[in-house]
Amino acid sequence: MKRRNFLKGSALGAATATTLGLSTSQGHAATTTSTYFALTIAPANAQMIDGVMVYVLAYFLDSTKASAELRVREGQTITIDVINQDAEVHGFAIPGIPGATIPRIEPGASARLAFIAPPAGSFLYVDPYKAPLNRILGLHGAFIVEPVRGHTGAGSPTPYSQARLTPQVAALFDALGGGSARFPGNKWDPLDPAREKLWLFSQTDPLINEAVAAKQTVDPAKVIPTFLPRYFTINGLSGYDTSVHGDAYAHSPAERIMASGRQGQPTVIRSMNAGLATHAMHIHGNSCPTLSESDVNGFNVISTNVLERDGWMLKPMHRIDLLLPFERPQDIPIAAWPMKEEPWPLRYVMHCHCEMSQTAGGGNYPQGAVTHWEMTGPL
């Protein structure tokens, strides 16, 4: 088997397997005035990067896509049916969206949620019942809201509504594509899926998962004090599996993680943490201006001070959007650019400075929350 992280549904009664990495439910151009999703909560077995099978819970979209990424357009009426096929009580919530909560769904029952999609931004959906237990068992996913008028006053595309843009973020997107000497090349392209990536971090303590699988009572109040993560994931993948390696893995879940493009092809990075461990993410090659960040209530706040970061802290349930500008790496002198002898692509790592998160199974390095991005050529 060439790929790890296969997830095999049990309660769904399926004999097939699907990757645990997040799958996208919609494209980037939803235009209807309403959107409907049906999510099924069910147990499954997930293969970790070291080959160990771990019991998990997941939201399945159409009974096939585990932890599916849900994409909508702001202002749409969103209807979500959640079907609980687990033997325990569960729920559904999108923190930061008022009213988007189902506090309790009995085993074998279903519940419907309807709300108006908020202004554009990045959100997490989770199971709030017995928090944080069910969330770290795997019941979480990304909920992405796209703008209706996603451009600056000067016409530059952005991932946010024009009405909510701050002057600072607007100036950054106006600077792209030749708007300044620093950022030659292209504007950000919202219609190109390669120009937006999702880094959804989580962690797994298999002892907790094993206790739930064995029908033991797990006190949610004791989860945080006893949590000892053994696996660290991005979109459900770890280490080698978070990057694309040749044509054999084209259209794999790793494509949603690994940024790839030429100089001057800026890419939005949506980073969020569904787990319990705080991450200290660090990227090489470029600094990333901060576009937005979630506040203590889960609301998205668009930046008024666009800090350039090569490192950022992600606390549990924290969300930060950044821009990877794909500019000339500043450690390469202008006179030596583009290089004459060094081969393309240039590859730069993204990893966490909380070093235990780079391991798996108690010591396999670098098979944790790590990936890379690559610049495939000059302008």
C-alpha positions as CSV (number, residue, x, y, z in Angstrom):
1,M,0.0,0.0,0.0
2,K,1.6,3.2,-1.1
3,R,-0.5,5.6,1.0
4,R,-0.9,5.7,4.8
5,N,-3.8,7.3,6.6
6,F,-6.5,5.2,5.2
7,L,-9.8,5.4,7.0
8,K,-12.2,2.5,7.0
9,G,-15.8,3.1,8.0
10,S,-17.4,0.7,10.4
11,A,-20.8,2.0,11.3
12,L,-21.4,3.0,7.7
13,G,-21.2,-0.6,6.7
14,A,-18.9,0.2,3.8
15,A,-16.3,-2.2,2.5
16,T,-14.4,0.7,0.9
17,A,-11.7,2.9,2.3
18,T,-11.2,6.6,2.0
19,T,-8.3,8.9,2.9
20,L,-8.5,10.6,6.3
21,G,-7.3,13.8,4.8
22,L,-9.9,16.5,4.4
23,S,-12.0,16.5,1.2
24,T,-13.6,19.5,-0.4
25,S,-17.3,19.4,-0.8
26,Q,-17.7,22.3,-3.2
27,G,-15.7,24.3,-5.7
28,H,-14.7,27.9,-5.4
29,A,-17.7,29.4,-7.2
30,A,-20.9,28.5,-5.4
31,T,-23.6,30.8,-6.8
32,T,-26.9,29.5,-5.5
33,T,-28.8,31.3,-2.8
34,S,-29.0,28.2,-0.6
35,T,-26.7,25.3,0.1
36,Y,-27.5,21.9,1.7
37,F,-25.2,19.4,3.4
38,A,-25.9,16.0,5.0
39,L,-23.2,14.9,7.5
40,T,-23.2,11.5,9.1
41,I,-21.4,10.9,12.4
42,A,-19.8,7.4,12.5
43,P,-16.8,5.6,14.0
44,A,-14.0,4.4,11.8
45,N,-10.4,3.1,11.9
46,A,-7.7,5.4,10.8
47,Q,-4.2,4.3,9.9
48,M,-1.5,6.5,11.3
49,I,1.8,7.4,9.6
50,D,3.6,4.6,11.4
51,G,1.0,2.0,10.3
52,V,-0.9,1.8,13.6
53,M,-4.7,1.6,13.3
54,V,-6.5,4.0,15.6
55,Y,-10.2,4.2,16.4
56,V,-11.7,7.6,15.5
57,L,-15.0,9.4,15.0
58,A,-15.7,11.5,11.9
59,Y,-18.3,13.6,10.1
60,F,-18.9,11.9,6.8
61,L,-20.2,13.9,3.8
62,D,-22.4,11.7,1.6
63,S,-21.1,8.6,3.6
64,T,-17.7,8.8,1.8
65,K,-15.7,11.9,2.6
66,A,-14.4,12.0,6.2
67,S,-14.0,15.4,7.9
68,A,-15.2,17.1,4.7
69,E,-14.4,20.7,4.0
70,L,-17.6,22.6,3.6
71,R,-17.6,25.7,1.3
72,V,-20.4,28.2,1.1
73,R,-21.0,31.8,-0.1
74,E,-21.8,34.6,2.4
75,G,-25.5,35.5,2.6
76,Q,-26.6,32.0,1.5
77,T,-29.1,30.1,3.5
78,I,-27.2,27.1,4.8
79,T,-29.1,23.9,5.8
80,I,-27.2,21.0,7.4
81,D,-28.7,17.7,8.4
82,V,-26.5,15.8,10.9
83,I,-27.2,12.1,11.3
84,N,-25.8,10.3,14.3
85,Q,-24.9,6.7,13.5
86,D,-22.7,6.4,16.6
87,A,-23.9,4.7,19.8
88,E,-23.3,7.9,21.9
89,V,-24.8,11.3,22.0
90,H,-23.1,13.9,19.8
91,G,-23.6,17.5,18.5
92,F,-22.5,20.0,15.9
93,A,-21.4,23.7,16.1
94,I,-19.5,26.3,14.2
95,P,-17.9,28.7,16.7
96,G,-18.0,32.3,15.6
97,I,-21.4,31.9,13.8
98,P,-24.3,32.8,16.1
99,G,-27.0,30.2,16.1
100,A,-25.0,27.6,14.2
101,T,-25.2,24.9,16.9
102,I,-26.9,21.6,17.6
103,P,-26.1,20.9,21.2
104,R,-27.3,17.3,21.3
105,I,-28.2,14.5,18.9
106,E,-29.3,11.2,20.3
107,P,-27.8,7.9,18.9
108,G,-29.7,6.9,15.7
109,A,-31.3,10.3,15.5
110,S,-30.8,13.3,13.2
111,A,-31.1,17.0,13.6
112,R,-31.4,20.0,11.2
113,L,-29.6,23.3,11.4
114,A,-30.4,26.4,9.2
115,F,-28.6,29.7,9.3
116,I,-27.4,32.5,7.1
117,A,-23.8,32.3,6.1
118,P,-21.8,35.1,7.7
119,P,-19.3,37.4,6.0
120,A,-16.4,35.6,4.3
121,G,-13.8,33.9,6.4
122,S,-12.4,30.7,7.8
123,F,-14.3,28.7,10.5
124,L,-14.1,25.3,12.2
125,Y,-17.1,23.0,12.8
126,V,-16.8,20.7,15.7
127,D,-18.8,18.4,18.1
128,P,-19.3,20.5,21.2
129,Y,-20.8,17.7,23.2
130,K,-18.5,16.5,26.0
131,A,-15.9,19.1,24.8
132,P,-13.1,18.7,24.1
133,L,-13.4,14.9,23.9
134,N,-15.4,14.3,20.7
135,R,-13.5,17.0,18.9
136,I,-10.1,15.3,19.4
137,L,-11.6,11.9,18.5
138,G,-11.9,13.4,15.0
139,L,-15.3,15.2,15.0
140,H,-14.1,18.5,13.4
141,G,-13.7,20.0,9.9
142,A,-13.2,23.3,8.0
143,F,-16.1,25.6,7.1
144,I,-15.0,28.2,4.5
145,V,-17.2,31.2,3.6
146,E,-16.4,32.9,0.3
147,P,-17.3,36.6,-0.4
148,V,-19.9,37.9,-2.8
149,R,-17.9,41.1,-3.6
150,G,-14.4,39.8,-2.9
151,H,-12.2,42.6,-4.2
152,T,-10.7,45.9,-3.1
153,G,-12.0,49.3,-4.2
154,A,-9.3,49.2,-6.9
155,G,-10.5,45.8,-8.1
156,S,-7.9,43.5,-6.7
157,P,-9.4,40.0,-5.7
158,T,-9.4,39.2,-2.0
159,P,-10.8,36.3,0.2
160,Y,-12.9,38.8,2.1
161,S,-15.9,41.1,1.5
162,Q,-15.2,44.6,0.3
163,A,-17.4,46.0,3.0
164,R,-15.3,44.4,5.7
165,L,-11.8,44.9,4.3
166,T,-9.4,47.0,6.3
167,P,-7.3,49.6,4.4
168,Q,-4.2,47.6,5.4
169,V,-5.3,44.3,3.9
170,A,-6.7,46.0,0.9
171,A,-3.3,47.7,0.3
172,L,-1.6,44.4,0.5
173,F,-3.8,42.8,-2.2
174,D,-3.5,45.9,-4.3
175,A,0.3,45.6,-4.1
176,L,0.3,42.2,-5.6
177,G,0.8,41.7,-9.3
178,G,3.1,44.6,-10.0
179,G,1.3,47.1,-7.7
180,S,4.7,47.4,-6.0
181,A,8.3,46.6,-6.9
182,R,8.3,43.9,-4.2
183,F,5.5,41.8,-5.6
184,P,5.7,41.4,-9.3
185,G,3.7,38.7,-11.1
186,N,0.1,38.1,-10.5
187,K,-2.8,39.2,-8.4
188,W,-4.2,36.6,-6.0
189,D,-6.5,34.3,-8.1
190,P,-9.6,33.1,-6.2
191,L,-10.7,30.9,-9.1
192,D,-7.5,28.8,-9.0
193,P,-7.7,26.2,-6.2
194,A,-3.9,26.0,-6.2
195,R,-3.8,29.5,-4.8
196,E,-5.5,28.6,-1.5
197,K,-4.4,26.0,1.0
198,L,-5.8,24.6,4.2
199,W,-3.7,23.7,7.2
200,L,-6.1,22.1,9.8
201,F,-4.0,20.9,12.7
202,S,-5.0,18.2,15.2
203,Q,-3.4,15.7,17.5
204,T,-4.3,12.1,18.6
205,D,-3.7,10.4,21.9
206,P,-4.5,6.8,21.0
207,L,-5.1,5.8,24.7
208,I,-8.1,8.1,24.8
209,N,-9.4,6.7,21.5
210,E,-8.9,3.1,22.8
211,A,-10.9,3.9,25.9
212,V,-13.8,5.3,23.9
213,A,-13.7,2.3,21.5
214,A,-13.8,-0.1,24.5
215,K,-17.0,1.7,25.8
216,Q,-15.2,3.0,28.9
217,T,-16.4,6.2,30.5
218,V,-14.1,9.1,29.7
219,D,-14.5,12.2,31.8
220,P,-14.2,15.2,29.5
221,A,-12.9,17.3,32.4
222,K,-9.9,14.9,32.7
223,V,-9.0,14.9,29.0
224,I,-6.9,18.0,29.0
225,P,-4.8,17.1,32.1
226,T,-4.1,13.6,30.8
227,F,-3.7,14.3,27.1
228,L,-0.5,12.9,25.7
229,P,-0.6,13.2,21.9
230,R,1.3,10.5,20.0
231,Y,0.3,11.7,16.5
232,F,0.3,15.2,15.0
233,T,-1.6,15.9,11.8
234,I,-2.4,18.5,9.2
235,N,-5.7,17.8,7.4
236,G,-5.5,14.3,8.9
237,L,-2.1,13.6,7.4
238,S,1.4,13.5,8.9
239,G,5.0,13.8,7.7
240,Y,5.7,12.4,4.3
241,D,2.0,12.2,3.5
242,T,1.4,15.9,3.8
243,S,3.4,16.7,0.6
244,V,2.8,15.8,-3.1
245,H,5.5,13.4,-4.5
246,G,5.3,13.2,-8.3
247,D,2.4,12.3,-10.6
248,A,1.6,9.1,-8.7
249,Y,0.0,11.2,-6.0
250,A,-1.7,13.8,-8.2
251,H,-5.1,14.8,-6.8
252,S,-4.3,13.4,-3.4
253,P,-5.4,15.1,-0.2
254,A,-1.8,16.4,0.2
255,E,-2.5,18.8,-2.7
256,R,-4.8,20.8,-0.3
257,I,-1.8,21.2,2.0
258,M,1.3,21.8,-0.1
259,A,1.6,25.1,-1.8
260,S,3.3,25.0,-5.2
261,G,3.7,27.7,-7.9
262,R,6.0,30.1,-9.6
263,Q,7.3,33.4,-8.3
264,G,4.5,35.9,-8.2
265,Q,1.7,33.4,-7.6
266,P,0.5,34.5,-4.1
267,T,-1.4,31.9,-2.1
268,V,-3.8,32.2,0.8
269,I,-3.1,29.9,3.7
270,R,-6.0,29.1,6.0
271,S,-4.5,27.7,9.3
272,M,-6.6,26.4,12.2
273,N,-6.1,24.2,15.2
274,A,-8.8,21.7,16.2
275,G,-6.6,19.9,18.7
276,L,-5.5,20.5,22.3
277,A,-1.8,21.2,21.7
278,T,-0.6,24.7,21.0
279,H,1.5,24.9,17.9
280,A,4.3,27.4,17.0
281,M,4.2,27.2,13.2
282,H,7.4,28.3,11.4
283,I,7.8,28.7,7.6
284,H,11.0,29.1,5.6
285,G,11.7,31.0,2.4
286,N,9.1,33.8,2.7
287,S,7.4,35.8,5.5
288,C,3.6,35.6,5.5
289,P,1.5,38.7,6.1
290,T,-1.4,38.1,8.5
291,L,-4.8,38.6,6.9
292,S,-7.2,37.7,9.7
293,E,-7.4,36.0,13.1
294,S,-10.1,34.6,15.3
295,D,-10.8,36.3,18.6
296,V,-11.7,34.7,21.9
297,N,-15.3,34.4,20.9
298,G,-14.5,32.7,17.6
299,F,-15.3,35.7,15.4
300,N,-13.0,36.5,12.4
301,V,-11.1,39.8,12.8
302,I,-9.5,41.2,9.6
303,S,-6.1,42.7,10.3
304,T,-5.6,46.4,10.8
305,N,-1.8,45.8,11.4
306,V,-0.6,43.4,8.7
307,L,2.3,41.7,10.5
308,E,4.8,39.7,8.4
309,R,5.3,36.4,10.1
310,D,7.6,33.5,9.5
311,G,6.2,32.1,12.7
312,W,2.8,32.2,14.4
313,M,1.2,30.6,17.4
314,L,-1.9,28.5,17.0
315,K,-3.8,27.8,20.2
316,P,-6.6,25.2,20.4
317,M,-9.6,26.4,18.3
318,H,-7.5,29.3,17.0
319,R,-7.7,30.3,13.3
320,I,-5.3,32.5,11.3
321,D,-5.3,33.3,7.6
322,L,-2.0,34.3,6.0
323,L,-0.7,35.1,2.6
324,L,2.3,33.2,1.2
325,P,3.5,35.8,-1.3
326,F,5.7,33.6,-3.5
327,E,8.2,36.4,-3.7
328,R,11.9,36.0,-4.3
329,P,13.4,34.5,-1.1
330,Q,15.2,37.4,0.5
331,D,18.3,35.3,1.3
332,I,18.9,35.1,-2.5
333,P,20.6,38.4,-3.7
334,I,18.8,40.2,-6.5
335,A,22.0,40.0,-8.6
336,A,21.8,36.2,-8.3
337,W,18.1,35.9,-9.2
338,P,17.0,33.8,-11.0
339,M,19.7,31.2,-10.2
340,K,21.9,29.9,-13.0
341,E,23.1,26.6,-11.5
342,E,20.7,25.6,-8.7
343,P,17.8,23.4,-9.8
344,W,14.2,24.2,-9.6
345,P,12.0,23.8,-7.7
346,L,13.1,25.6,-4.5
347,R,11.6,23.8,-1.6
348,Y,11.1,25.3,1.9
349,V,9.9,23.5,5.0
350,M,6.9,24.5,7.2
351,H,7.1,22.9,10.6
352,C,6.2,23.5,14.3
353,H,8.8,24.7,16.8
354,C,7.1,22.7,19.5
355,E,9.5,19.8,18.6
356,M,7.4,16.9,19.9
357,S,4.9,17.7,17.2
358,Q,7.4,16.8,14.5
359,T,7.5,13.1,15.6
360,A,5.1,10.2,15.5
361,G,4.7,7.1,17.6
362,G,7.0,8.6,20.3
363,G,10.0,9.3,18.1
364,N,9.7,8.9,14.3
365,Y,11.1,12.2,12.9
366,P,9.9,14.1,10.9
367,Q,6.6,12.3,10.6
368,G,4.4,14.8,12.5
369,A,2.9,18.2,11.7
370,V,5.3,19.2,9.0
371,T,5.0,19.9,5.3
372,H,6.8,22.1,2.7
373,W,6.1,24.6,-0.1
374,E,7.9,24.9,-3.4
375,M,8.6,27.6,-5.9
376,T,8.8,25.9,-9.3
377,G,10.3,28.8,-11.3
378,P,10.9,32.5,-11.7
379,L,8.3,34.9,-13.1
